[in-house]
């Protein structure tokens, strides 16, 4: 970092961990399998926000998320 640029103006590259990458890949996989509209419907049915429902679905077994017959 340059001493000429004040600290609050200096850009710092975010530190991305493997856990961050896995979180976003899992999240994308659930959104692909279930669909955004169905996530919102499930969330409304159980009284959660779509974000909370997405986190719960990320931890569900894959067979729960896949449509029958696939």
Secondary structure, DSSP 8 states (H G I E B T S, - for coil): --SSS-GGG--------HHHHHHHHHHHHHHHHH-HHHHHHHHHHHT--HHHHHHHHHTS-HHHHS-TT-
